[in-house]
C-alpha cells in the first residue's frame, strides 16, 4: 500500500467514525451499527473503534421508549455489539417484552443492563422466557424493576435450565420469601452462576434459610449479596452454618440484616472453619460487644479473610479492645471498617497499639467514633511506627487542633499514608 492510499484510507475511516457518532447521538442505532461494522473491516481500525462497536452505554434515558424500536432493529442484525446498558430509561413491561424477543434472536450480546426501569412482572416473565432460548448472555442486570415474587420464580425456573448466565442482579425487586425460596432451589441445580445480587428483596428468615441450604449444595457461586433482607438471627445462623460447608463463596454481603449478637457469634464460629471467604460485609447488624468479641476471636484463627466491614454494630469498649487484640495476631486482613461503633479514646489507644504490631492492614476506617484528642494522639504515635497503612479514615472524631497537629507531623514524615 503506497502512502497516498494509506492517507486516503485514514481520511475515509475518520469520516466513517464521525458519521457513526452522529447517527448514534441521534438514536439512529441501526445505521450507527452498520457504520461501526464497516469501520471494523478496515485494517487500520483502532481499539477505540472496537470499543465503540461492541459496548454501548445508553443509560440515563439516552435511548428511552421512543427510540427502543430502532435499537431492537439493530439488535436483530447486530454482529458486533456485546454489551448494552439501558439502565434508567423509563422502560415498562412492553419494552421489556420487546427486548426479550430480541434476545431470542440475538447471538452476540453477552451483557445486558436494564436496571432502574419498570418492566414489572410481565416484562420479567418475558425476559425469563428469552433466557431459555438465548445461549450467549452471561451477565444480566434487572435491579429495581418490580418483578415481584412471580417474576423471581420465573427467573428461578430459567436458572435450572440456562447454562451460560454467570452474573445476575435482582436488587430491589420485591421478590419476597417465596421468590427467594425458588431462587435458592435453582441454585441447587444451576452450575454456571458465579455472582448473585439480591439486596433489598424482603427475603426474611425463611428466604435466608433456603439460601443457606442451597449454599451447602452449590459449588459454583463465588459472590452473594443479600444485604437488607431482614434475615434475623435465625436466618443468620443458618447461613453461618452453611459457610462451614461451602467451599466456593469468596464474597458475602450481609449488611443490615438484624443478625444481632447471636447471629454475630454464629458467624464467628463459621469464620474459624471457613477457608475460602475473603470479603465479608456486616454493616448495621447490632452485634454489640459480645458479638464483636467473638468475631475478634475468630480473626485470630481465620487465615483467609482480607476485607471485613463491621461498621455501625455498636461494638463499644469491649468489642473494640478485642478487635485490637486480634489485629496483633491476624496476618491476612488488609481492610477493616469500624465506622460508627462508639469506640471512644480508650478503644482507639488499644487499636493504636495494635497498629504498632500489625504488618498487613493497609486500610482502616474509624470515622464517627468520638476518639477525641487522646485517641488522635495515640494513633499519630502509632503511625510513626506503622509503615503498611495507606488509608485511614478519621471523619467526625473530635480530635481537635492538637490532634490535627499531631497527625500533620506524622504525615510530614510518612510516605505511605493517605488521610
C-alpha positions in Angstrom: 0.0 0.0 0.0 1.5 3.4 -1.0 1.4 6.4 1.3 -1.3 8.2 -0.7 -3.6 5.2 -0.4 -2.8 5.0 3.3 -3.7 8.6 3.9 -6.9 8.2 1.9 -7.9 5.2 4.0 -7.3 7.1 7.2 -9.4 10.0 6.0 -12.2 7.6 5.0 -12.0 5.9 8.3 -12.3 9.2 10.2 -15.3 10.2 8.1 -17.0 7.0 8.9 -16.3 7.5 12.7 -17.8 11.0 12.6 -20.9 9.7 10.7 -21.3 6.8 13.1 -21.0 9.0 16.2 -23.6 11.4 14.7 -26.1 8.7 14.0 -25.6 7.3 17.5 -26.3 10.7 19.1 -29.5 10.9 17.0 -30.5 7.4 18.2 -30.3 6.0 14.7 -28.8 2.9 16.1 -29.2 0.5 13.1 -27.3 2.9 10.8 -24.7 3.6 13.5 -24.1 -0.2 13.9 -23.8 -0.7 10.2 -21.1 2.0 10.1 -19.2 0.6 13.0 -19.2 -2.8 11.3 -17.8 -1.2 8.2 -15.1 0.5 10.3 -14.0 -2.8 11.8 -13.5 -4.2 8.3 -10.8 -1.6 7.7 -7.4 -2.9 8.6 -6.4 0.4 10.2 -9.2 0.4 12.8 -8.2 1.1 16.4 -9.1 -0.5 19.8 -11.3 2.5 20.3 -13.3 1.6 17.2 -13.7 -1.9 18.6 -15.0 -0.5 21.9 -17.5 1.8 20.1 -18.8 -1.1 18.1 -19.1 -3.6 20.9 -20.0 -1.6 24.0 -23.0 0.9 24.1 -23.9 2.9 27.1 -27.4 4.3 26.7 -28.1 4.7 30.4 -29.9 7.7 31.9 -32.6 8.0 29.2 -30.2 8.2 26.2 -32.5 5.7 24.5 -35.9 5.9 26.1 -39.1 4.3 25.0 -39.5 6.3 21.7 -36.2 5.1 20.3 -36.3 1.5 21.6 -37.8 0.1 18.3 -34.8 1.5 16.4 -32.5 -0.2 18.9 -34.4 -3.5 18.6 -33.8 -3.5 14.9 -30.1 -3.0 15.5 -30.1 -6.0 17.9 -31.7 -8.2 15.3 -29.0 -7.5 12.7 -26.1 -7.0 15.2 -22.8 -8.9 14.8 -20.5 -6.7 16.9 -22.4 -5.4 20.0 -21.6 -7.5 23.1 -22.5 -5.1 26.0 -25.7 -2.9 26.2 -26.5 -0.6 29.1 -30.2 0.6 29.3 -30.3 1.5 33.0 -32.7 4.3 33.8 -34.6 4.6 30.6 -38.2 4.6 31.9 -38.8 1.2 30.1 -42.1 -0.5 31.0 -43.4 -4.1 30.5 -43.9 -3.7 26.8 -40.3 -2.6 26.3 -39.2 -5.5 28.4 -41.2 -7.9 26.2 -39.6 -6.3 23.0 -36.1 -6.7 24.5 -36.9 -10.3 25.4 -38.0 -11.0 21.8 -34.7 -9.5 20.6 -32.7 -11.7 23.0 -34.4 -14.8 21.5 -32.8 -14.0 18.1 -29.6 -12.2 19.1 -26.5 -14.3 19.3 -23.7 -11.8 20.1 -24.8 -9.9 23.2 -23.1 -11.1 26.4 -24.0 -8.3 28.9 -27.4 -6.5 29.3 -28.1 -3.9 31.9 -31.7 -2.8 32.3 -31.8 -1.9 36.0 -33.8 1.0 37.4 -36.6 0.8 34.9 -40.2 -0.5 35.5 -40.5 -3.7 33.4 -42.7 -5.3 36.1 -43.9 -8.9 36.3 -44.9 -9.3 32.6 -41.6 -7.9 31.3 -39.7 -10.0 33.8 -41.5 -13.2 32.7 -40.8 -12.4 29.1 -37.1 -11.9 29.8 -37.0 -15.2 31.7 -38.5 -16.9 28.7 -35.9 -15.4 26.5 -33.1 -16.8 28.7 -34.4 -20.3 27.9 -33.5 -19.7 24.3 -30.6 -17.3 24.4 -27.2 -19.0 24.7 -24.8 -16.1 24.7 -25.8 -13.7 27.5 -23.6 -14.1 30.6 -24.5 -11.1 32.6 -28.0 -9.6 33.3 -28.8 -6.6 35.5 -32.5 -6.4 36.4 -32.2 -4.2 39.6 -35.2 -2.1 40.6 -37.7 -3.4 38.1 -40.6 -4.6 40.4 -40.8 -8.1 39.0 -42.2 -9.4 42.3 -42.3 -12.9 43.7 -43.7 -14.4 40.5 -41.0 -12.8 38.4 -38.4 -14.2 40.8 -40.0 -17.6 40.4 -39.9 -17.3 36.6 -36.2 -16.5 36.7 -35.6 -19.3 39.1 -37.1 -21.8 36.6 -34.7 -20.4 34.0 -31.7 -20.9 36.2 -32.5 -24.5 36.4 -32.1 -24.8 32.6 -29.8 -21.9 31.5 -26.1 -22.9 31.2 -24.5 -19.6 30.1 -25.5 -16.9 32.7 -22.8 -16.2 35.2 -23.9 -13.0 36.8 -27.5 -12.0 37.8 -28.5 -8.8 39.6 -32.0 -8.7 41.1 -31.7 -6.0 43.7 -34.9 -4.2 45.0 -37.5 -6.3 43.1 -39.9 -7.2 46.0 -39.1 -10.9 45.4 -40.1 -11.9 48.9 -39.5 -15.1 50.8 -41.3 -17.3 48.2 -39.4 -15.9 45.3 -36.2 -16.3 47.4 -37.0 -19.9 48.1 -37.5 -20.6 44.4 -34.1 -18.9 43.6 -32.5 -20.9 46.3 -33.8 -24.2 44.9 -32.5 -23.1 41.5 -29.0 -22.7 43.0 -29.0 -26.3 43.9 -29.4 -27.2 40.2 -27.5 -24.4 38.4 -23.8 -25.0 37.8 -22.8 -21.8 36.0 -23.9 -18.8 38.0 -21.0 -17.2 40.0 -22.5 -13.9 41.2 -26.0 -13.2 42.5 -27.2 -9.9 43.9 -30.5 -10.0 46.0 -30.2 -6.8 48.0 -33.4 -5.4 49.5 -35.9 -8.1 48.5 -37.7 -8.8 51.8 -36.4 -12.4 51.8 -36.9 -12.7 55.6 -35.8 -15.6 57.8 -37.3 -18.3 55.6 -35.7 -17.0 52.5 -32.4 -16.8 54.3 -32.7 -20.4 55.5 -33.5 -21.6 51.9 -30.4 -19.8 50.6 -28.3 -21.4 53.4 -29.5 -24.8 52.3 -28.6 -24.0 48.7 -25.1 -22.9 49.7 -24.5 -26.3 51.2 -25.1 -27.9 47.8 -24.0 -25.2 45.3 -20.4 -25.4 44.2 -20.1 -22.5 41.7 -21.3 -19.3 43.3 -18.4 -17.1 44.5 -20.2 -13.8 45.3 -23.6 -13.3 47.1 -25.2 -10.0 48.1 -28.2 -10.4 50.4 -27.9 -7.2 52.4 -31.0 -5.5 53.8 -33.3 -8.6 53.7 -34.4 -8.8 57.4 -32.9 -12.3 57.7 -32.8 -12.0 61.5 -30.7 -14.1 63.9 -32.2 -17.4 62.7 -31.5 -16.7 59.0 -28.0 -15.6 60.0 -27.4 -18.7 62.0 -28.5 -20.9 59.1 -26.2 -19.0 56.7 -23.3 -19.2 59.2 -23.7 -23.0 59.3 -23.7 -23.1 55.5 -20.3 -21.2 55.5 -18.9 -24.2 57.4 -19.8 -26.5 54.5 -19.5 -24.2 51.4 -16.0 -24.1 49.8 -16.6 -21.7 46.8 -18.1 -18.5 48.2 -15.4 -15.8 48.4 -17.5 -12.6 48.9 -20.6 -12.3 51.1 -22.6 -9.0 51.7 -24.6 -9.5 54.9 -25.3 -5.8 55.8 -28.4 -4.6 57.6 -29.9 -7.9 58.3 -30.8 -7.7 62.0 -28.5 -10.6 62.9 -27.9 -9.4 66.5 -25.4 -10.8 69.0 -26.4 -14.4 68.4 -26.0 -14.1 64.6 -22.6 -12.5 65.1 -21.5 -15.4 67.3 -22.6 -17.9 64.7 -20.7 -16.1 62.0 -17.6 -16.0 64.2 -17.8 -19.8 64.6 -18.1 -20.1 60.8 -15.0 -17.9 60.2 -13.0 -20.3 62.4 -13.8 -23.1 60.0 -14.3 -21.5 56.6 -11.3 -21.4 54.3 -12.5 -19.6 51.2 -14.3 -16.4 52.2 -12.1 -13.3 51.6 -14.6 -10.4 51.8 -17.3 -10.0 54.4 -19.7 -7.1 54.7 -21.5 -6.9 58.1 -22.6 -3.3 58.5 -25.5 -2.5 60.8 -26.2 -5.8 62.4 -26.2 -4.8 66.1 -23.7 -7.3 67.2 -22.9 -5.4 70.3 -19.8 -6.1 72.4 -20.5 -9.8 72.8 -20.8 -10.4 69.0 -17.8 -8.2 68.5 -15.6 -10.2 70.9 -16.4 -13.5 69.3 -15.8 -12.1 65.8 -12.5 -10.7 67.1 -11.5 -14.1 68.4 -12.3 -15.7 65.0 -9.9 -13.3 63.4 -7.1 -14.9 65.4 -7.9 -18.2 63.8 -9.0 -17.3 60.3 -6.3 -17.0 57.7 -8.2 -16.2 54.5 -10.3 -13.1 55.2 -8.7 -9.9 53.7 -11.6 -7.4 54.0 -14.1 -7.0 56.9 -16.7 -4.3 57.3 -18.1 -4.1 60.9 -19.4 -0.5 60.7 -22.3 0.6 62.8 -22.5 -2.5 65.0 -22.4 -0.9 68.5 -19.2 -2.8 69.4 -18.3 -0.5 72.2 -15.4 -0.7 74.7 -15.1 -4.5 75.0 -15.6 -5.2 71.3 -13.1 -2.5 70.2 -10.4 -3.8 72.6 -11.0 -7.4 71.5 -10.6 -6.4 67.8 -7.4 -4.5 68.7 -6.0 -7.7 70.3 -7.0 -9.6 67.2 -5.0 -7.2 64.9 -1.9 -8.0 66.9 -2.2 -11.7 65.8 -4.0 -11.7 62.5 -1.7 -11.6 59.4 -4.1 -11.6 56.5 -6.7 -8.8 57.0 -5.8 -5.8 54.8 -9.0 -3.8 55.1 -11.1 -3.1 58.3 -14.1 -0.8 58.6 -15.1 0.1 62.2 -17.0 3.3 61.4 -19.7 4.3 63.9 -19.1 1.8 66.7 -18.9 4.1 69.8 -15.3 3.2 70.4 -14.0 6.3 72.2 -10.4 7.2 73.2 -9.6 4.0 75.2 -10.5 1.7 72.4 -8.6 3.9 69.9 -5.5 3.7 72.1 -5.8 -0.1 72.1 -6.1 0.0 68.3 -3.2 2.4 68.0 -1.1 -0.1 70.0 -2.2 -2.9 67.6 -1.1 -0.8 64.6 2.4 -0.8 66.0 2.4 -4.6 65.8 0.3 -5.3 62.8 2.1 -5.5 59.5 -0.6 -6.3 56.9 -3.5 -3.9 57.4 -3.5 -1.2 54.6 -6.9 0.4 55.1 -8.6 1.3 58.4 -11.9 3.3 58.8 -12.6 4.8 62.2 -15.0 7.6 61.4 -17.8 8.6 63.7 -16.3 7.1 66.9 -15.6 10.2 69.1 -12.0 9.2 69.7 -11.1 12.7 70.8 -7.7 14.3 71.4 -6.1 11.4 73.3 -7.2 8.8 70.8 -6.0 11.0 67.9 -2.5 11.5 69.6 -2.2 7.7 70.2 -3.0 7.0 66.5 -0.5 9.6 65.5 2.2 7.9 67.6 1.3 4.5 66.1 1.6 5.9 62.6 5.2 6.8 63.3 6.0 3.1 63.6 3.5 1.6 61.2 4.7 1.6 57.6 1.9 -0.5 55.9 -1.2 1.6 56.4 -2.0 3.6 53.2 -5.6 4.7 54.0 -7.0 6.0 57.3 -10.5 7.5 57.8 -10.9 9.6 60.9 -14.0 11.6 59.9 -16.0 13.2 62.8 -13.9 12.2 65.7 -13.4 15.5 67.5 -9.6 15.2 67.7 -9.3 19.0 67.8 -6.5 21.3 66.9 -3.8 19.4 68.9 -4.8 16.1 67.5 -4.7 17.5 64.0 -1.2 18.9 64.6 0.0 15.5 65.8 -1.3 13.8 62.7 0.1 16.6 60.5 3.5 16.0 62.0 3.2 12.3 61.2 2.2 13.0 57.6 5.3 15.1 57.0 7.4 12.0 57.6 5.0 9.2 56.5 5.3 8.4 52.8 2.6 5.8 52.5 -0.5 7.1 54.3 -3.4 9.0 52.8 -5.9 10.6 55.1 
